């Protein structure tokens, strides 16, 4: 059975799309072709991104759909050049394969602020990107998917189109350049039409022609808000997530792992679990148990009933002791000083303050889960994930089979936000399946398990020194302490410890487009082993709050309007970022008088290549303070789909506001005190603001859109509270400090 | 054996009567359109209708069922989507989509009871349904649009 054969069978099984035979097309001409992982049962293959079969055209997506709309934009990139019929195109998650490497991930590797990057530095970044091909990092993250795909997937579409035309030219005895293509057909000058499906198999055997991409002026799909390819499935309940795979003989499982993080299991008694009706087995996972039952509820009841003795966590016993550990990092030498302008040590500080933000959970709507079955020595896993090759490797190890004997299907992610770049649930599902050969396992975590076994956004502390003179900032000196997400993540993925300056730790602070005479940002890495990971916007998620909170303080110290103050400092460095500030100023009517009982705050963060400015308006009501309205302006450069960009901006804003208002994970004896939504909630229909989004396209370089929203949303909220009440809150979450409606 | 009717189809199950409807639907009957989010009626992802009433299926046991069950799979009539589903597609509401079955089922009850809901009606009816992608603006617009499309009449 060929690789595509497997994809074909499983695709039918997961109901994403039915492929009967077919041809896979491709162009991979970035210096050296990558290996095409697709192997059709019938026909042939040119490239890893396009399959044409009797059902029509399918795009094989290199990135995971976790709500950000990427399948739609990736499909549009291919369809634009391929002249496919948009309404008929289907999208499948690509298998784990080096061909689907993400080159744009490397763009963030240079120790340079994005806004200030010179052309040669961008080229160096692209060179590193080409090298990532060798690593084959198939990761959905870093708000990079569109930037990475922009040329590659259009080339895939164009190459396939020209190959189809070449076959049609031979059949019709007409020169290829006299043929045109439209809606999945080749059309000859005399009106003769040939459907792509009739040309596909022959075309796939052709050498891939070199083709030029169409200019933007000829685009028909890109630049439009297209109907999303996943929308109907998600409105009808037919979209399949990790635990929606129905297989004959399926059993349901859940896990109960030591909640004292870093601790383990001393012993367990499965008897009380086995007494629960429907429970069939209790398995030893080393650091906890898995319970297998006829349904998930029985499994969860069983997991709770089992008697388990845990060994203690090595972590500090209280959250306060954890903050102390983080603060100790200030005593050691800085890991990085990636911004160091002027002579901050010689400048006298007028303001010296400390900011703090807590640990946060990803709290995806779908708790972690996976489906797995080991049959005849072959493991098949269905899991919504952001790193298929890593997950495949871990699954093979956990099941004790070779990687060739694992098939991993990426299915829809019920929210990712960085959580599903991890491999923990895949490891568990593979282990359980390996212990029960022939039995498909649907593994679902309880919400409590999900919240207590996250890879958290780390807590962080910032110490700020600042001064103003004549209406301008003369000193901005930040020290930032937190455990390193980058190091923790790389150690988990590669088993190696990373040295050198950690850019991710200070992103959102060192790389902001402000002109300040004495401007320094130093990063201090804390030694604290709470499991931490990539939480939407990563370092920007805390540094945006630190930077823009303190800028607001400096504006007030200077007696200036905080938006005008920002503009004065930003405009000399970046007209693009200044444009965003001006836009939210005008949209929100910033310069008009506030109604009594309202407060407004502003913030701007440049992250993931996209400067994003936010204004928040608070209204004091009888029952509390309402987050009434929000205005956003982002500039991701060339926009391929406005509706998707707008949705991501709204999403990021609400994710950030939710965290700033009420997000906090605390620990007692290494166990998270919060287990479910009543203790770790988020904004809802009645508490979310009305949002207006302006999308600008003055940025000469494409940026991301999934992550730039949260960083400015959080400080804009705190700054609005200051405007409303005069309280300067430097510790999140805000609901602990003011009577917000939640 | 326990009998229940879901989306007009009669089923028998030998699951224990204390089993929540959510898990009967998902694991016993294979109707996976209804989602698990919290297990404590705090997120609304598992919302279905029992006898026309929107309920959290994680809190309704099999033994306590008092009427016919409608899930997201039963909202459309054959290939013809319900007006709310069409509005959801027109407004491109879903992002990750995991909460949307519950959102739509909750909104369907709202429109059945309040054919022309105000923003305040929507706040009150939908506040129990969490969306971690933050699709609230689009949900609100889609509910208003569906109400218009239905002419203030039929349930979603």
Interface residues (C-beta under 8 A of the other chain):
Chain A: X66 X67 X68 X69 X225 X227 X228 X230 X231 X232 X233 X234 X235 X236 X237 X238 X239 X240 X241 X243 X244 X246 X250 X252 X277 X278 X294 X295 X296 X297 X298 X300 X363 X364 X365 X366 X367 X412 X413 X414 X415 X416 X417 X442 X444 X446 X447 X643 X647 X650 X651 X652 X653 X654 X655 X658 X676 X677 X678 X681 X682 X683 X684 X685 X686 X687 X688 X690 X691
Chain B: X15 X16 X19 X20 X22 X23 X24 X26 X27 X28 X30 X32 X33 X34 X35 X36 X37 X38 X39 X40 X42 X43 X45 X71 X72 X73 X75 X76 X81 X85 X88 X89 X92 X93 X94 X95 X96 X97 X98 X99 X100 X101 X104 X122 X123 X124 X126 X127 X128 X129 X130 X131 X132 X133 X134 X135 X136 X137 X138 X139 X140
